Amino acid sequence: MATSATKIVVNALGKAAGGVNAHFTLLVDGQKVGEGTVGTTAKDFVFTPVLTSGVAHKVQIKYDNDAVINGQDRSLTVNSISIGGKTIAPTAGIVSYDKGALDGKDVVAGQSNLWWNGTLVVNADKSYFPTAVTATPASAKDTIVVNASGTPAGGVNAHFKVLVDGKQIGEGTAGTAAKDFSFTTDVADRVAHKVQIQYDNDAVINGQDRSLTVNSISINGHKYAATDSAVSYDKGALDGKDVIAGQKGMWWNGTLVVNAPASDFPAGTTTTPTTPTTPTTPTTPTTPTTPTNPAPTGPAFYVATNGKDSWSGKLAAPNADGTDGPFASLAKAQAAMRADPNIDTTYIRGGDYHQSGMWLDSRDSGVTFAGYGSEKAVIHGGSNASVSFGLGGAKNVTIEGLNFADGVVGGHYVYADNASGLTFANNAVKGGGYGITVQNSANSKVTGNQFDNTGAESIFVKAGSNATLVSDNLIRHPNAADRGDAGIWINGSSDVKVTHNQIENSPEKAIAVGSVQTDGSDAAYRVTVSYNKVINANLESNDGGGIYLINRQQDLANHTVINNDVSGTTATNPSSSVASWGIYLDDWTSGTTVKGNVVHDNIGGVFLHGGWNNTVTENVIAGNSGAQIGLQQDVAWSGWKGHTMSGNDISGNVIDVREGTAVHIYGPANVGNLHDNFYSSLNTAEKEFDAWPQVMSSGAWGTLSNWQAAGYDKGSVILNPAFVNPGADDFSLASNSPVFGMGFDHIAYSDIGLLHA
């Protein structure tokens, strides 16, 4: 039989234990073809075994050195497997996980995270190993041009790959100036193709957020904007999950996908094969008969209000003679997925579902519960269901496209414990108690959801849920039953990203991050809060903030707060004396970078309370009714370890004092180094600065000259920053603002807020 070299790519990373990284062996049909040792950063491991063409093969990734050493749990994470250019997610229906020995026993559905020794098995059919077709030699005649730029971090520019139908044809590294990157390839004529731009090195380093901006993609002369309807953005892995409309700014790893029609690849752009083939893709897209958001694909079970649990559940609707159709209950679908290793997805059709709560355990790892297209499936809570979906040990579960309503005030719509890799996407949540709570559930994603009037936190990321992504969620009036403290609360979890959310009308904080225990048991580190829009926080409190950080373990938390818009943070009894701030670094928050934010029309602007080594730079702080910037040493709370405020740098900010006062300090003179700021709307004859104890010759209050004479704000100037429309509370800077020529970075205002708005 014919053979050919087949390219197999395993994208993987892992966690080390005892200084030893996770190791795997790659086998095909039980025969070793290679091995790899993974690090903590995902990378591609490429293998090219010579295999028989035109037949099915089992591709096996065998994790073989699991261990727990001194509390460190070594593990392997497989993000994707590519065979001959076709990418397969580890949770796909053709993938299984044979735990322990490779013996066909203890086999469960495939999953990304391998927590113990075992083998991921891809049952790849013969289409993955085609017999080679001879073509007349020719040069590549399809041209793809990507116009892109990027923002570097840590001195490294944004990097991307260009693929067609999952096969890489080139790569590029984008600088800060936009340029054309040209690629050539040779693909089939008169057939539709997917052109994919994959951003693959996202990072935040020392407050710099690396990102890629794609301005356009041209395919054989047909130019697409990144926001065209033919373009989508597959966030994270290229797996068809977390897919939203296309956008220019790529703020985390993901792939822009252009669904290019056959007309983009006309006859003559490629060589004609020696044996003509009939295209399997129609030359014009067909209109789907069923709404697709997400589209039902692959083997699946179905649940419908007109279903029966005695049926097979494999039909989306009852058949003509009423002998088979969908299930009636989610519980029956759960049991069916446990029993059938080849089906890990259940689609729920429109209608109302009243259930007593569903609990998923390790047997349910890798399953998906999804709405059927755009049909509205409503999961009702009730007095008998304190949890609608509970996950205890079920990993890599996806809950997508559903509606949740009528939950109990003290309950949770979704409660996940030891459920790493959870995806909660594109759901609508209303009322009840907590929207979604994850704890001990690392690498989870809460994206593209809408929360309305949840009784407690809409999104609660608790201890042990490191590297979770909270993005593109619209949250309105969280904590409506006065059962929580924030719309989004990140507590005890590190390396979390909170990005592109919009939070409106919060009784207390909108976004809260950090620890409330002094022993560090719930410490959070390196959380990124970026590109969020906060509107009207602290409506029913006199102590809080729009974006609020707390750090009671009193060490360097190294959080990053960049490019957010915060307005309307008020208080139950508004006055300039209450502790209500747009961005509030409370109780020893230290080592945090606050940069590029627009903090306006709150009571207070930015406040540092007891912390050290914080950087507040290049923000627009304007129109706040109290102090624009505040610093206070004293923390009126027990447990202080005695660390004094020092190393706080406040520079390069646009500080507008059309309302309120400029700067308030309560503590030693050196609690913060203010310098090289840009003041506007400042009456130099008025005493707009105050410091306690008194360090100015004028006393507690002083003018700018008194302030500068006391050693503050060296190099600071007064100017007109050219706000676009301050009368309408638009404090964005016009393109001709003088501060840009003085080192102030442009703020990407259009990128703040929801991605799907």
C-alpha positions in Angstrom: 0.0 0.0 0.0 1.1 3.6 -0.6 2.8 5.4 2.3 3.5 9.1 2.9 5.0 11.3 5.6 2.2 12.7 7.7 2.8 15.9 9.8 1.5 15.5 13.3 1.6 18.5 15.6 0.9 18.3 19.4 0.5 21.7 21.1 1.1 21.2 24.8 2.3 22.6 28.1 2.5 21.3 31.6 3.2 21.8 35.3 6.4 20.6 36.8 6.9 18.7 40.1 10.2 18.3 41.8 11.9 20.3 39.1 10.9 17.7 36.4 8.5 18.7 33.6 5.8 16.6 32.1 6.8 14.0 29.5 4.8 12.3 26.7 5.4 9.7 24.0 3.7 9.9 20.7 2.5 6.6 19.2 0.6 5.7 16.1 -1.3 2.5 16.3 0.7 1.6 19.4 4.1 2.2 17.8 6.3 5.0 19.1 7.1 7.7 16.6 8.6 10.4 19.0 8.4 12.0 22.4 8.4 15.4 24.0 9.0 17.2 27.4 6.8 20.2 27.9 7.4 23.5 29.7 5.0 25.9 31.3 4.5 27.7 28.0 2.5 26.0 25.3 4.5 25.0 22.2 4.2 22.9 19.1 5.8 19.5 19.0 6.1 18.4 15.4 6.5 14.7 14.2 6.5 13.4 10.7 6.0 9.6 10.7 5.7 7.7 7.4 2.3 6.0 7.5 0.1 4.0 5.2 -2.1 6.3 3.2 -5.9 5.9 2.7 -6.5 4.0 5.9 -7.5 5.0 9.5 -4.9 5.3 12.3 -5.0 5.8 16.0 -2.8 8.8 17.0 -1.9 8.4 20.7 -0.4 11.0 23.1 0.8 9.0 26.2 1.5 11.0 29.4 3.9 8.8 31.4 5.5 10.6 34.3 2.7 11.8 36.6 3.7 12.5 40.2 3.0 14.7 43.2 6.2 15.9 44.9 6.1 18.2 47.9 2.6 19.3 47.1 3.4 20.0 43.4 1.1 18.0 41.1 2.8 17.3 37.7 0.4 17.4 34.9 0.2 17.6 31.1 -2.1 19.9 29.1 -2.8 19.1 25.5 -4.3 22.1 23.7 -4.7 20.6 20.2 -3.6 17.8 17.9 -3.1 18.5 14.2 -2.9 15.6 11.7 -2.1 16.5 8.1 -3.1 20.1 8.7 -6.4 19.3 10.3 -6.6 20.5 13.9 -8.5 18.4 16.5 -9.4 19.6 20.0 -8.7 17.1 22.8 -12.4 17.3 23.7 -13.6 16.3 20.2 -15.8 13.4 19.7 -13.1 11.3 18.1 -10.8 11.7 21.0 -10.8 9.5 24.2 -8.7 9.3 27.3 -7.5 5.8 28.3 -6.4 6.3 31.9 -3.5 4.3 33.3 -2.2 1.6 31.0 -3.1 1.8 27.3 -5.4 -1.2 27.5 -8.9 0.0 26.5 -10.0 0.1 30.2 -10.9 3.1 32.2 -11.7 5.0 29.0 -13.4 8.4 29.3 -14.1 11.3 26.9 -11.1 13.2 25.7 -10.0 16.2 27.8 -7.3 18.8 27.6 -5.8 18.4 31.1 -4.2 15.0 31.9 -4.0 14.9 35.7 -2.7 11.3 35.8 -0.8 8.9 33.6 -2.8 7.9 30.6 -3.2 8.2 26.8 -5.2 10.6 24.6 -6.3 8.5 21.6 -7.4 10.2 18.4 -9.4 7.8 16.3 -8.5 9.5 13.0 -10.3 8.1 9.9 -8.7 7.7 6.5 -9.5 11.3 5.5 -6.7 12.4 7.7 -4.2 10.3 5.7 -5.2 10.9 2.0 -3.5 9.2 -0.9 -1.3 11.8 -2.7 -2.7 13.4 -5.8 -0.1 14.3 -8.5 -0.4 17.8 -9.9 1.3 19.6 -12.7 4.3 21.5 -11.2 3.5 25.2 -10.8 4.5 28.1 -8.7 2.1 29.4 -5.9 -0.4 31.7 -7.5 -2.7 32.7 -4.6 -1.7 35.9 -2.8 -2.8 36.8 0.7 -1.8 40.2 2.1 -2.3 40.9 5.8 -2.0 44.6 6.9 -1.1 44.5 10.6 0.6 46.3 13.5 1.1 45.5 17.1 1.9 46.6 20.6 5.0 45.0 22.1 5.6 43.8 25.7 8.9 43.0 27.3 10.6 44.1 24.1 8.9 41.4 22.0 6.6 42.2 19.2 3.3 40.5 18.4 3.7 37.3 16.3 1.1 35.7 14.0 0.8 32.7 11.6 -1.2 32.7 8.4 -3.1 29.4 7.7 -5.4 28.3 4.9 -7.9 25.6 6.0 -5.7 24.9 9.0 -2.4 24.6 7.2 0.3 27.2 7.9 1.5 29.1 4.8 3.6 31.7 6.6 4.2 33.9 9.7 5.0 37.5 10.6 6.1 39.7 13.4 4.2 43.0 13.7 5.9 46.2 14.7 4.2 49.4 16.0 3.8 50.8 12.4 1.2 49.1 10.2 2.7 47.2 7.2 1.7 44.7 4.6 2.7 41.1 5.0 2.5 39.2 1.8 2.1 35.4 1.5 1.7 33.1 -1.5 0.1 29.7 -1.6 -1.5 27.3 -4.1 -5.0 26.1 -3.2 -7.9 24.6 -5.1 -9.7 26.9 -7.6 -13.4 27.7 -7.5 -13.7 26.4 -3.9 -14.3 28.3 -0.7 -11.5 28.4 1.8 -10.9 29.6 5.4 -8.0 32.1 5.6 -6.8 32.2 9.2 -4.6 34.8 11.0 -3.5 33.2 14.3 -2.1 35.5 17.0 0.0 33.2 19.3 2.2 35.1 21.8 -0.1 37.3 23.9 1.4 38.4 27.2 1.3 41.2 29.8 4.8 42.1 31.0 5.5 44.9 33.5 2.2 46.6 32.7 2.7 46.3 28.9 -0.1 44.3 27.2 1.2 42.7 24.0 -1.5 42.8 21.3 -2.0 42.4 17.5 -4.0 44.8 15.3 -5.2 43.5 11.9 -6.4 46.2 9.7 -7.2 44.2 6.6 -6.8 40.9 4.8 -6.6 40.8 1.0 -7.2 37.5 -0.8 -6.2 37.6 -4.5 -7.1 41.3 -4.5 -10.4 41.1 -2.5 -9.8 43.2 0.6 -11.6 42.3 3.9 -11.7 44.6 6.9 -11.3 42.6 10.2 -14.8 43.6 11.1 -16.5 42.4 7.9 -19.3 39.9 8.3 -17.3 37.2 6.6 -14.7 37.4 9.4 -15.0 35.9 12.9 -12.6 35.7 15.9 -12.0 32.3 17.4 -10.6 33.2 20.8 -8.0 30.9 22.4 -7.5 27.6 20.5 -8.6 27.3 16.9 -11.4 24.9 17.9 -14.7 26.6 16.9 -15.4 27.6 20.5 -15.6 31.1 21.9 -16.2 32.5 18.4 -17.4 36.1 18.1 -17.6 38.7 15.4 -14.3 39.8 13.8 -12.4 42.7 15.2 -9.2 44.6 14.6 -7.7 44.5 18.0 -6.6 41.0 19.2 -6.0 41.3 22.9 -5.3 37.7 23.6 -4.3 34.6 21.6 -6.8 33.6 19.0 -7.5 33.4 15.3 -9.2 35.8 12.8 -11.0 33.5 10.3 -12.1 34.8 6.9 -14.7 32.5 5.4 -13.7 33.4 1.8 -16.1 32.3 -0.9 -15.1 30.4 -4.0 -15.1 33.6 -6.0 -11.9 34.7 -4.1 -10.1 31.8 -5.8 -11.0 32.0 -9.5 -9.8 29.7 -12.2 -6.3 30.3 -13.2 -4.9 31.1 -9.7 -3.8 27.5 -9.2 -2.6 24.6 -11.2 -5.2 22.2 -12.6 -4.8 18.7 -11.1 -4.1 15.9 -13.5 -7.3 14.2 -12.5 -10.1 16.9 -12.2 -12.1 16.8 -9.0 -15.5 18.1 -8.3 -15.5 20.7 -5.5 -17.4 19.5 -2.5 -18.0 23.0 -1.3 -20.8 24.9 -3.2 -19.6 28.0 -5.1 -22.2 30.1 -3.2 -22.9 29.7 0.5 -26.1 28.0 1.3 -28.5 29.5 3.9 -28.7 27.2 6.9 -32.2 25.9 7.7 -31.6 26.0 11.5 -30.1 29.1 13.3 -26.6 28.4 14.3 -25.3 30.0 17.4 -23.5 27.6 18.1 -24.2 25.3 15.1 -25.0 21.7 16.1 -22.1 19.7 14.7 -20.9 16.1 15.0 -22.5 13.4 17.1 -24.8 14.8 19.8 -27.7 14.1 22.0 -30.7 16.5 22.0 -33.1 17.6 24.7 -36.5 19.2 23.9 -39.7 20.0 25.7 -41.5 17.6 23.4 -39.0 14.8 23.9 -39.1 11.6 25.9 -36.4 10.1 28.0 -37.4 6.7 26.6 -36.2 7.8 23.1 -32.6 7.6 21.8 -32.0 11.4 22.1 -30.1 11.4 18.9 -32.7 13.2 16.9 -33.2 17.0 17.1 -37.0 16.5 16.8 -39.5 13.6 17.0 -39.7 11.5 13.9 -42.8 11.3 11.8 -44.2 8.2 13.4 -43.4 9.3 17.0 -41.1 6.4 17.8 -37.9 8.3 18.4 -36.6 11.8 19.0 -34.9 13.9 21.6 -34.7 13.4 25.4 -37.0 15.3 27.7 -34.5 15.9 30.5 -30.9 17.1 31.0 -30.4 14.3 33.5 -31.1 11.7 30.9 -28.7 13.4 28.4 -26.1 13.4 31.1 -26.5 9.7 31.7 -26.4 9.0 28.0 -23.2 10.9 27.5 -21.6 8.9 30.3 -22.7 5.7 28.6 -21.6 6.6 25.1 -17.9 7.5 24.8 -18.4 8.8 21.3 -20.9 11.5 22.2 -19.9 14.4 24.5 -22.3 17.1 23.4 -26.0 17.8 24.3 -28.0 20.5 22.5 -31.0 21.9 24.3 -33.8 23.1 22.2 -35.9 26.2 22.9 -38.4 26.1 25.8 -38.6 26.1 29.6 -36.8 23.5 31.7 -37.5 23.1 35.4 -35.0 20.9 37.1 -33.8 20.2 40.6 -30.2 20.9 39.8 -27.6 18.8 37.9 -24.3 17.8 39.3 -21.4 16.8 37.1 -18.4 14.8 38.4 -15.3 13.3 36.8 -17.3 11.0 34.6 -18.7 14.1 32.9 -15.3 15.7 32.0 -15.2 17.1 28.5 -19.0 17.3 28.0 -20.8 20.3 26.4 -24.3 21.5 27.2 -25.3 24.1 24.5 -28.3 25.9 23.3 -29.7 24.8 19.9 -28.8 27.5 17.5 -30.5 30.7 18.5 -33.5 29.0 20.1 -34.1 30.2 23.7 -33.7 27.4 26.2 -34.4 28.6 29.7 -33.1 26.7 32.7 -35.3 27.6 35.6 -34.1 27.4 39.2 -36.5 27.3 42.1 -36.7 26.4 45.8 -35.5 22.9 45.1 -32.5 23.9 43.1 -29.8 26.0 45.0 -27.5 25.1 42.1 -28.6 24.7 38.5 -25.3 23.3 37.2 -22.9 22.0 39.8 -19.4 20.7 38.8 -17.4 18.7 41.3 -14.4 17.1 39.6 -15.8 17.5 36.0 -13.1 19.2 33.9 -13.2 20.8 30.5 -17.0 21.2 30.6 -18.7 23.8 28.3 -22.0 25.5 29.1 -23.0 27.7 26.2 -25.9 29.6 24.7 -28.4 29.0 27.5 -30.7 31.2 29.6 -30.9 31.0 33.4 -33.7 32.4 35.4 -35.7 32.1 38.7 -32.8 30.9 40.9 -32.9 31.2 44.6 -31.2 34.3 46.2 -28.8 32.2 48.2 -27.9 29.8 45.4 -25.7 29.6 42.4 -26.7 29.1 38.8 -23.3 27.5 38.2 -21.0 26.4 40.9 -17.7 24.7 39.9 -15.2 23.2 42.3 -12.2 21.2 41.0 -13.4 21.8 37.5 -10.5 23.2 35.5 -11.0 24.2 31.9 -14.7 25.2 32.4 -16.1 27.3 29.6 -19.2 29.4 30.4 -20.0 31.4 27.2 -22.8 33.3 25.5 -25.3 32.6 28.2 -28.0 35.0 29.7 -28.4 35.0 33.4 -31.1 36.8 35.3 -32.0 37.1 39.0 -31.2 34.4 41.5 -28.1 34.5 43.7 -24.6 34.1 42.3 -24.4 33.9 38.6 -21.3 31.7 38.2 -18.8 30.7 40.9 -15.6 28.9 40.2 -13.1 27.7 42.8 -10.1 25.4 42.4 -10.9 25.5 38.7 -7.9 26.9 36.8 -7.9 27.9 33.1 -11.6 28.5 33.1 -13.3 31.0 30.7 -16.4 33.1 31.4 -17.0 35.0 28.1 -19.7 36.8 26.2 -22.4 36.4 28.8 -25.1 38.8 30.0 -26.0 39.0 33.7 -29.0 41.0 34.9 -29.9 41.6 38.6 -28.1 38.7 40.1 -28.7 38.6 43.8 -25.0 38.3 44.6 -21.8 38.5 42.5 -22.5 37.8 38.9 -19.0 36.3 38.4 -17.1 35.0 41.5 -13.6 33.6 40.8 -12.5 32.0 44.1 -9.3 30.4 45.4 -7.4 28.1 43.1 -8.9 29.3 39.8 -5.6 30.6 38.4 -5.3 31.8 34.7 -9.1 32.2 34.4 -10.4 34.5 31.7 -13.4 36.8 32.4 -14.1 38.7 29.2 -16.8 40.4 27.2 -19.5 40.1 29.8 -22.3 42.6 30.2 -23.3 42.9 33.9 -26.2 45.0 35.0 -27.2 45.7 38.6 -25.3 42.8 40.3 -25.8 42.1 44.0 -29.4 43.2 43.7 -30.4 41.2 46.8 -27.5 42.7 48.8 -25.9 39.3 49.0 -22.4 40.1 47.5 -19.8 42.7 47.2 -19.0 43.2 43.5 -20.1 42.5 40.0 -16.9 40.6 39.3 -14.9 39.4 42.4 -11.5 37.8 42.0 -10.3 36.3 45.3 -7.5 33.9 45.9 -6.7 33.3 42.2 -3.7 34.5 40.3 -2.9 35.3 36.6 -6.6 36.0 36.0 -7.6 38.3 33.1 -10.6 40.6 33.5 -11.0 42.3 30.2 -13.5 44.0 27.9 -16.4 43.7 30.3 -19.1 46.3 31.0 -20.5 46.6 34.5 -23.5 49.0 35.1 -25.2 50.2 38.3 -23.4 48.2 41.0 -24.6 48.7 44.6 -21.0 48.3 45.7 -17.8 47.6 43.7 -18.0 46.8 40.0 -14.7 44.8 39.8 -12.9 43.7 43.0 -9.6 41.9 43.1 -7.5 40.6 46.0 -7.4 39.2 49.5 -9.3 39.8 52.7 -7.2 37.5 55.0 -3.9 38.7 56.5 -2.3 35.3 56.4 -2.2 35.1 52.6 -4.6 32.2 52.4 -6.7 33.9 49.8 -3.9 36.0 48.1 -4.2 36.9 44.5 -1.3 37.9 42.3 -0.7 39.3 38.8 -4.4 39.9 37.9 -4.9 42.0 34.8 -7.9 44.3 34.7 -8.0 45.9 31.2 -10.4 47.5 28.6 -13.4 47.3 30.9 -16.1 49.9 31.1 -17.5 50.7 34.6 -20.6 52.8 34.8 -22.2 53.9 38.1 -20.7 51.8 40.9 -20.9 52.1 44.7 -24.5 53.2 44.6 -25.4 51.8 48.0 -22.1 52.1 49.9 -19.9 54.8 51.3 -16.7 52.8 51.0 -15.7 51.2 47.7 -14.7 51.8 44.2 -15.4 51.1 40.5 -12.3 49.0 40.2 -11.3 48.0 43.7 -8.1 46.1 44.8 -7.3 44.9 48.3 -4.1 43.2 49.5 -4.3 42.3 53.2 -1.4 39.8 53.0 0.7 42.9 52.6 3.2 42.0 49.8 3.7 42.8 46.2 0.6 41.7 44.3 1.9 43.0 40.9 -1.6 43.5 39.5 -2.1 45.5 36.3 -5.0 48.0 35.7 -4.8 49.4 32.2 -7.1 51.1 29.6 -10.3 51.0 31.6 -13.1 53.7 31.6 -14.6 54.3 35.0 -17.3 56.8 35.6 -20.2 57.5 38.0 -18.7 55.9 41.1 -20.7 57.5 43.9 -22.0 56.7 47.4 -25.2 56.4 49.4 -24.4 59.8 51.0 -22.3 61.5 48.3 -19.6 63.9 49.6 -16.0 64.5 49.0 -15.2 62.9 52.4 -16.5 59.4 51.7 -14.2 56.6 50.6 -15.5 56.3 47.1 -13.0 56.2 44.2 -13.0 55.3 40.5 -9.9 53.2 41.0 -9.2 52.2 44.6 -6.0 50.5 45.7 -7.1 49.6 49.2 -5.5 48.0 52.3 -1.8 47.7 51.3 -2.3 47.0 47.6 1.3 47.1 46.3 3.3 46.6 43.2 0.4 47.5 41.0 0.5 49.4 37.7 -2.4 51.8 36.9 -1.9 53.0 33.3 -4.0 54.4 30.5 -7.3 54.6 32.3 -9.9 57.3 31.9 -11.3 58.0 35.4 -13.9 60.6 35.3 -17.1 61.9 36.9 -16.7 59.9 40.1 -16.5 61.2 43.7 -12.7 60.5 43.8 -10.3 59.6 41.0 -7.5 57.2 42.0 -6.6 56.3 45.6 -3.6 54.5 47.1 -4.2 53.3 50.6 -1.2 52.0 52.6 0.6 50.3 49.6 4.0 50.7 48.2 5.8 50.4 44.8 2.7 51.3 42.8 2.9 53.1 39.5 0.1 55.5 38.4 1.0 56.9 35.0 -0.5 58.2 31.8 -4.1 58.1 33.0 -6.8 60.8 32.3 -8.3 61.7 35.7 -10.9 64.4 35.2 -14.1 65.9 36.5 -14.3 64.0 39.8 -16.1 65.9 42.5 -13.6 65.0 45.3 -9.8 64.7 45.0 -8.5 63.5 41.6 -5.7 61.6 43.3 -5.5 60.5 47.0 -2.9 58.8 49.1 -3.2 57.6 52.7 -0.8 55.8 54.9 -3.1 54.9 57.8 -5.2 51.8 57.4 -7.9 51.8 60.0 -8.0 48.0 60.3 -6.2 45.6 62.6 -3.2 43.4 61.5 -0.9 46.1 60.1 2.7 44.7 59.8 4.2 48.2 59.8 5.3 48.6 56.2 5.3 52.3 55.3 4.2 53.7 52.0 7.1 54.3 49.7 8.1 53.9 46.1 4.8 55.0 44.8 5.2 56.9 41.5 2.5 59.2 40.2 3.6 60.8 36.9 2.6 61.6 33.4 -1.1 61.8 34.2 -3.6 64.3 32.8 -5.3 65.7 35.9 -8.2 68.0 35.2 -9.6 70.0 38.2 -12.7 71.5 36.7 -14.5 69.9 39.7 -13.3 68.9 43.1 -9.7 69.3 44.2 -6.3 68.1 42.8 -4.4 65.9 45.3 -5.1 64.7 48.8 -2.4 63.2 51.0 -2.9 61.8 54.5 0.4 60.5 55.8 4.2 61.2 55.6 5.4 63.5 52.9 7.1 60.7 51.0 4.0 58.4 50.6 4.1 59.2 46.9 6.4 60.8 44.3 4.3 63.1 42.1 6.1 64.5 39.1 5.8 65.5 35.5 2.0 65.5 35.5 -0.2 67.6 33.2 -2.8 69.7 35.1 -5.7 71.4 33.4 -8.6 73.6 34.5 -6.5 74.4 37.6 -7.0 77.8 39.2 -3.5 78.7 40.4 -4.9 81.2 42.9 -7.0 78.5 44.6 -5.9 76.1 47.3 -6.5 72.8 45.4 -3.9 70.6 47.2 -4.0 69.3 50.8 -1.6 67.3 52.9 -1.6 66.0 56.4 0.5 66.5 58.4 1.2 69.9 57.1 4.2 70.2 54.8 3.3 73.3 52.9 4.1 76.8 54.1 0.5 77.7 53.6 -0.7 75.0 56.0 -2.9 72.1 55.3 -4.2 73.5 52.0 -2.2 75.2 49.3 -1.9 76.4 45.7 0.1 74.7 43.0 3.1 77.0 43.9 2.8 76.1 47.6 2.6 72.4 46.6 5.6 72.5 44.3 7.6 74.5 46.9 7.0 71.7 49.3 8.7 69.3 46.8 5.8 67.8 45.0 5.1 67.8 41.2 8.5 68.7 39.9 8.3 69.0 36.2 4.5 69.2 36.2 2.9 71.8 33.9 -0.5 73.4 33.3 -1.9 73.0 29.8 -5.1 72.5 27.8 -5.1 68.7 27.0 -7.7 69.1 24.2 -10.4 66.9 25.5 -12.9 66.0 22.7 -16.1 67.1 24.4 -15.7 67.6 28.2 -19.2 69.2 28.4 -20.7 65.9 27.5 -18.3 64.0 29.8 -16.1 62.9 26.9 -12.6 63.2 28.3 -10.9 61.4 25.5 -8.0 63.3 24.0 -8.1 64.8 20.5 -5.4 63.6 18.1 -3.7 67.0 18.4 -3.4 66.9 22.2 -0.1 68.4 23.2 0.5 65.6 25.7 1.2 63.2 22.9 4.3 65.1 22.0 5.4 65.0 25.7 5.5 61.2 26.1 1.8 60.4 26.8 0.8 57.2 25.0 -2.4 57.1 23.0 -5.3 55.4 24.7 -7.4 53.1 22.5 -10.7 54.5 23.5 -12.6 52.6 20.8 -11.3 49.3 22.2 -12.6 49.8 25.7 -15.7 47.9 26.7 -17.6 45.0 25.1 -16.1 43.2 22.1 -19.5 42.2 20.7 -21.3 45.5 21.2 
